[in-house]
């Protein structure tokens, strides 16, 4: 039997890359945010549960971004009238048919609730929200970078500059120059 060490090495490299070993998080971890780990199963459950509520279904990458933004949003809204509790999120989800939300669903839904408040023009007219809005406006790229976010490469890489995920393109995938020229 002939052995092909190069093929074996390439196969092993591919398996390790797909398993997420390069980030220091386990292959069953989708994302770790400030020491809170969310598994791939939790992320998939959250994506399914949140898509059941959404007008436009989203991808797991959006849920990862929601989870990564949550620590800063919690700080921004702490003590404000818009501060959202777990019980309020559970009630909102139950009202919309999600009766047994997972931890990732609860956290991502809270993040989305905060993002919705920031996008609502009425928030800017509410004097009780002035302090929270001031905190939101003072968030810097450095603040975002200070949140410890480790993402399983299958979902992308965390881009603190843009507050989102960038897709991972493995080194072995190269753009077709002919396609780029057309």
N, C-alpha and C positions, 0 to 999 in steps of 0.2 A: 504494500500500500504506500503510495506516495503521499508525503506531507507537504503542505504548502504553508510555510511559516508566515509569509506575507499576508495571505488570505486570512489566516487565523488571527494575526495581529490586527488587521483591519476590522474584522468582525468583532473582536474584543473591544477595540476602540469605539466602534459604533454603539455597542451595548452599553458601555460606560457613559458615553455622551447622552444617550437617550434616557439613562437611569437618573440623570441629574447629579452625578457624583462631583462634577466640577464646581458646584456652588457650595459644597459643604453641608447641604441639607439632604435628607434621605429621599430615596426615590418615591416614597409614598407621601412625602410632604409637597404640597403645591406651593405654599408660600409661608414664610415666617415674618411676622411683623412685630418688631420690638419684643421678641422672645415668645410671642404667641404663634404656635404652629397650627396651620390649617392643612388637613390632609387632602389628597386628590379627591377622595370620596366626598369629603365635606364641601369642597369646591364644586364638584359636579352636582351635589344635592342643592347647594345654594343657587347655582346657575339655573337648574330646573325649576326650583321654587320661585325664584325671582322672575323668571321668564313667564311663569303662569300669571303674573300680575302685570307684566309690561305690555305696552302697546306694540313695541318693537322688541322682539327677543334679542338678547345680547349673548356674547361669547364669554367663556370663563375668564378671559383676560380682563374684561370690564369688572368682573367681581373681584379679581386680584387687585386692580387699581382702587376699587372702592375700599377694600380692606386696608390697603397701604395708606390711604388718605385719612382713615378713621382717627388715628392718634392726634393728628393736628386739628381735625374737626372737633373732636371732643374738647380740646383745649380752647378752641375758638368759642364754642357754645356753652362752656361751663358757667353755670350761674345765670344764664340768660333765660328769657321766657321760652325760647325754642329748644332748650336742652331736652334731649329725648332719653327717656328711660327704657330699660329692657321691657318692662311691662307695657309701656305705650307702644313699642314696636311690635310686641307679641299681639296686642289687641288689633293694631292696624293690619297685620298679616292675617290674623284670624278672620277679620271682617272681609278680607279679600280671598278667603278660602284656603289659606296656608295655616293649618291648625297645629302642626308639629314641626316648627322651624328648627333647623340645626343651628349650631353656634355661628357658623360662617354666614348663614342666611340672616340671622339677627344682626350681626355686626355690619354686613354689607348693606342691609336695609336701613340701619341707623345712619350709615355714611351717606346713603342716597337721600335720606330724609333731610340731612343737613345740607347737602348740595342743592336740593330743591328749595330750601329756605333761602339760600344765598342767591338763587336764580329768580326769586319772587320779588317783583318791584315793591310790593307792599312792605317787605322787610325794610327797605330803605326809607320808607315813610314812617316807620314805627319808632318813636323815641326810646322805647324800652329796649330796642335792639342796637342802639348806638354803640354801646361798649363792645358787643360781640362783633359788630361790623368793623369797628376800629381794629380789633384783634385780627380779624380776617384780612384786612388790608395791609396789616404789618407783617404777615407771613412772608418769609423770604425763601429763596431757593436753598439757602443754607439750612433753614428750618426743615424744609422738606428732605434735604439730604441727611439731616440728623436722625430721621426715622430709620431704624435698621430694618431694611427690607431685603430678604433673600428669596428669590423666585426660582422655582424649578424651571430649567431651560426650555422645557416643552411649552411653557406659556410666554416666554420672552425674557427680557431683562428689564429691571426697574430703571427708569430714567427720571431721576429727581428733578432735572432741569425742566422737564415738561409735565411732571406729575402723572406719568403714565407708563405703559409698557412699550418697549421697542421689540419687534420680532427678532428672534435669533436666526441668523442665516449661517449654517455651518460653513467652515472654511472650504470644504470640499465642493460646495455648490458655487459655481461661477456663472456670472451673467453671460449670456450668449451675445457676443459683440455684434453679430449680424442682426439679431433681433433688436438690439439697442439702437442700431443705425436706421432701422426702418420706421 
